[in-house]
Amino acid sequence: MTSSWQCGRYRISFDRPRVMGVLNVTPDSFSDGGRFWTLEAALERARLMIEEGADILDIGGESTRPGAPDVPAEVELQRVIPVLRALRDIRVPISVDTSKPEVMRAALEAGASIINDVRALQLPGAIDEVRDSGCGIILMHMQGQPRTMQTQPHYGDVVEEVAAWLEDRRDILTNAGIDLPRIVLDPGFGFGKTHAHNLRLLRGLGRFVQTGSPTLAGLSRKSTLGEITGKDVGQRLGASIAASIAAVEWGAQIVRVHDVAPTRDALAVWSAVRSTRSIDEIKKEWN
């Protein structure tokens, strides 16, 4: 397993689980309903997540919730680039959640260190845009497209099929000249998966560990957690924390979350319980 992740000028160590904070600068996000759509609100939220200990910020200018419509590249750029420019000198790497090659190019020029693509760099020109940048890359699995992905998703063996598909995509990138330490794999919880598929993937994260690439798990506030608990999206904090702990327990190196501070606290306690080190050493690691 790769011990660190190369992301442009940053190298992220996996000496402990890493927390990626979600910042949606869209009017129709499933999780926050457009609360951070304005530049001022987005910057305030970003700075708060950094204060809370986010290891990475992930900025998205296009909703990929089930049924979401496509957004033109120029609109996505108008949402994302001003935020990137304003945060260019912060102390943590910034990821941009996009599939469009033109947005990737502009985001990297504006200071992004990671490209997080729900389509795993499948659009024409996407690989070319990231190849020589040195940026970190997140390859996510999605069956179908956002508009249709939750219409009867089907797998024979969801864990094996998703892992094998991601390995194939990773091999395409490395054959194209992208170094392996730049690549992280994301099973894509909720992207063309039923609730049962999501739970099987969570239990099967050990298969993704076997790929040799780091794994990211994004379960925060997802509908599967609502199905289990009966809670609306704004009431899924406890379920989201539990899902992050479970993901790390099964092998994920990165969790993508909306609630940074409580997730870090939970992971610090999880780490202390599993470790034979002193509490002072654990505190130093997490504070």
C-alpha positions in Angstrom: 0.0 0.0 0.0 1.3 3.5 -0.9 2.3 5.3 2.3 1.6 8.8 0.9 -0.2 10.6 -1.8 1.6 13.0 -4.2 -0.6 16.1 -4.8 1.4 18.7 -6.7 3.4 20.6 -4.1 1.9 18.6 -1.3 2.7 15.0 -0.1 -0.1 13.7 2.1 1.1 11.0 4.5 -1.2 8.1 5.5 0.3 7.7 8.9 -3.3 8.3 10.1 -6.7 8.6 8.4 -7.1 11.8 6.5 -10.3 14.0 6.5 -11.5 15.7 3.3 -13.9 18.5 3.9 -16.7 19.0 1.4 -17.5 22.5 0.0 -20.3 22.6 -2.5 -20.6 25.9 -4.3 -23.8 25.0 -6.0 -27.4 26.0 -5.5 -28.8 22.4 -5.6 -26.5 20.3 -3.5 -28.3 17.4 -1.8 -26.5 17.9 1.5 -26.6 21.7 2.2 -29.2 23.1 -0.2 -26.9 25.9 -1.5 -25.9 27.4 1.8 -22.4 28.1 0.5 -23.2 29.2 -3.0 -22.0 32.8 -2.6 -18.3 33.6 -2.5 -18.4 35.1 0.9 -20.2 32.1 2.4 -17.9 29.6 0.6 -14.8 31.3 2.0 -16.2 31.4 5.5 -17.1 27.7 5.3 -13.7 26.8 3.9 -11.8 28.6 6.6 -13.9 27.1 9.3 -13.2 23.6 8.0 -9.5 24.3 8.0 -9.7 25.5 11.6 -11.5 22.3 12.4 -8.7 20.3 11.0 -9.6 19.4 7.5 -6.6 17.8 5.8 -8.0 18.5 2.3 -10.7 20.7 1.0 -12.9 19.4 -1.9 -14.7 22.1 -3.9 -17.5 21.3 -6.3 -19.3 23.5 -8.7 -21.7 21.0 -10.1 -24.1 18.8 -8.2 -23.8 15.1 -8.9 -26.8 14.1 -6.8 -29.1 11.5 -8.4 -31.1 13.2 -11.1 -28.9 16.3 -11.2 -28.9 18.1 -14.6 -25.6 18.9 -16.4 -24.0 22.3 -15.8 -22.2 24.2 -18.6 -18.5 24.5 -18.1 -18.7 28.3 -18.0 -21.1 28.2 -15.1 -19.0 25.7 -13.2 -15.9 27.9 -13.7 -17.8 31.0 -12.4 -18.6 29.1 -9.2 -15.3 27.4 -8.6 -12.4 29.6 -9.8 -13.1 32.7 -7.6 -13.1 30.4 -4.5 -9.9 28.8 -5.6 -8.1 32.1 -6.2 -9.2 33.4 -2.8 -7.9 30.2 -1.1 -4.7 29.8 -3.1 -2.3 30.4 -0.2 -4.1 28.2 2.5 -2.0 25.5 4.2 -3.9 22.5 3.0 -4.3 21.1 -0.6 -7.5 21.9 -2.5 -9.3 19.3 -4.6 -11.8 20.3 -7.3 -14.6 17.9 -8.0 -15.1 18.0 -11.7 -15.3 15.9 -14.9 -14.8 18.6 -17.5 -11.3 19.0 -18.9 -11.6 22.8 -19.3 -12.5 23.1 -15.7 -9.6 20.9 -14.7 -7.2 23.1 -16.6 -8.5 26.3 -15.1 -8.6 24.8 -11.6 -5.0 23.6 -11.7 -3.9 27.0 -13.0 -5.8 28.7 -10.1 -4.1 26.6 -7.5 -5.9 23.3 -7.1 -3.7 20.4 -6.2 -6.1 17.5 -6.7 -8.7 16.6 -9.4 -11.6 14.5 -8.0 -13.5 13.1 -11.0 -16.7 11.1 -10.6 -16.2 9.9 -14.2 -12.7 8.8 -13.6 -11.1 10.9 -16.3 -13.2 9.3 -19.1 -14.2 12.4 -20.9 -12.0 13.2 -24.0 -9.0 15.3 -23.1 -9.3 14.8 -19.3 -6.1 12.6 -19.0 -4.2 15.1 -21.1 -5.1 18.0 -18.7 -3.8 16.3 -15.6 -0.9 14.2 -17.0 1.9 16.8 -16.6 0.5 18.8 -13.7 1.7 16.6 -10.9 -1.7 16.9 -9.2 -3.3 14.2 -7.1 -6.1 12.3 -8.9 -9.2 10.6 -7.4 -10.8 8.1 -9.7 -14.4 7.3 -8.7 -16.7 4.5 -9.9 -20.1 5.4 -11.2 -22.6 3.1 -13.0 -24.5 5.3 -15.4 -24.7 9.1 -15.2 -26.1 11.4 -12.4 -29.5 11.7 -14.1 -30.0 8.0 -14.4 -27.5 6.2 -12.1 -30.1 5.2 -9.5 -32.4 3.7 -12.1 -32.1 0.0 -11.2 -28.3 -0.3 -10.8 -27.3 -4.0 -11.2 -24.1 -6.0 -10.4 -23.2 -9.6 -10.2 -20.5 -9.0 -7.5 -20.5 -5.3 -6.7 -17.2 -5.3 -4.8 -15.2 -7.3 -7.3 -16.7 -5.4 -10.3 -16.1 -2.0 -8.9 -12.6 -2.8 -7.7 -11.7 -4.4 -11.1 -13.1 -1.4 -13.0 -11.1 1.1 -10.9 -7.9 -1.0 -11.3 -8.4 -0.9 -15.1 -8.9 2.9 -15.0 -5.8 3.3 -12.9 -3.8 1.1 -15.3 -4.9 3.3 -18.2 -3.6 6.4 -16.4 -0.3 4.8 -15.5 0.2 3.6 -19.1 -0.5 7.2 -20.1 2.4 8.4 -18.0 0.8 9.3 -14.7 2.7 8.1 -11.7 1.0 5.6 -9.4 1.5 7.6 -6.2 -0.7 10.4 -7.6 -3.8 8.1 -7.8 -6.5 7.4 -5.2 -9.5 5.1 -5.8 -13.1 5.9 -4.7 -15.8 3.1 -4.9 -18.4 5.7 -5.4 -20.9 5.1 -2.6 -24.4 6.1 -3.9 -23.3 6.5 -7.5 -25.3 3.8 -9.3 -25.6 1.6 -6.2 -28.6 0.5 -4.2 -28.5 0.7 -0.4 -27.5 -3.0 -0.3 -24.7 -2.4 -2.8 -23.4 0.4 -0.6 -23.3 -1.8 2.5 -21.5 -4.6 0.6 -19.0 -2.1 -0.7 -18.3 -0.8 2.8 -17.8 -4.3 4.2 -15.7 -5.1 1.1 -13.2 -2.2 1.3 -10.5 -4.7 2.1 -10.6 -5.6 -1.6 -9.7 -2.1 -2.5 -6.8 -2.2 -0.1 -5.5 -5.2 -2.1 -5.2 -2.9 -5.2 -2.2 -1.2 -3.6 -3.7 2.2 -4.1 -5.2 4.4 -1.3 -9.0 4.4 -1.0 -11.3 7.3 -0.3 -14.8 6.7 1.1 -17.5 9.3 0.7 -20.5 8.2 2.8 -21.3 11.5 4.6 -25.1 12.2 4.8 -25.8 9.7 2.0 -29.3 8.4 1.5 -28.3 4.9 2.6 -27.7 6.3 6.1 -31.1 7.9 6.0 -32.6 4.6 4.9 -31.0 2.9 7.9 -31.8 5.6 10.5 -35.0 7.1 9.1 -33.4 10.6 9.5 -33.5 13.4 7.0 -30.2 14.6 5.4 -29.7 17.3 8.0 -30.0 14.8 10.9 -27.4 12.2 9.8 -24.4 13.4 11.7 -24.2 10.4 14.0 -24.7 8.0 11.1 -22.1 9.8 9.0 -19.5 9.6 11.8 -20.3 5.9 12.3 -19.9 5.3 8.5 -16.5 7.1 8.5 -15.3 5.0 11.4 -16.5 1.8 9.7 -14.8 2.8 6.4 -11.5 3.5 8.1 -11.8 0.2 10.1 -12.2 -1.7 6.8 -9.3 0.1 5.2 -10.1 3.5 3.8 -7.2 6.1 4.1 -9.4 9.1 3.4 -13.0 10.0 4.4 -14.8 12.7 2.5 -17.2 14.4 5.0 -19.4 17.5 5.6 -18.7 17.6 9.3 -15.0 17.9 9.9 -14.6 18.5 13.6 -16.8 15.7 15.0 -15.4 13.3 12.4 -11.8 14.1 13.5 -12.7 13.7 17.2 -14.3 10.3 16.5 -11.2 9.2 14.5 -8.9 10.4 17.2 -10.8 8.2 19.8 -10.8 5.3 17.3 -7.0 5.7 16.9 -6.4 5.9 20.6 -8.4 2.7 21.3 -6.6 0.8 18.6 -3.1 2.1 19.5 -0.7 1.2 22.3 0.8 4.7 22.2 0.3 7.3 24.9 -2.6 9.7 24.9 -0.1 12.5 24.5 1.2 10.9 21.3 -2.3 10.5 20.0 -3.2 14.1 20.8 -0.1 15.3 19.0 -1.1 13.3 16.0 -4.6 14.7 15.8 -4.2 18.3 17.2 
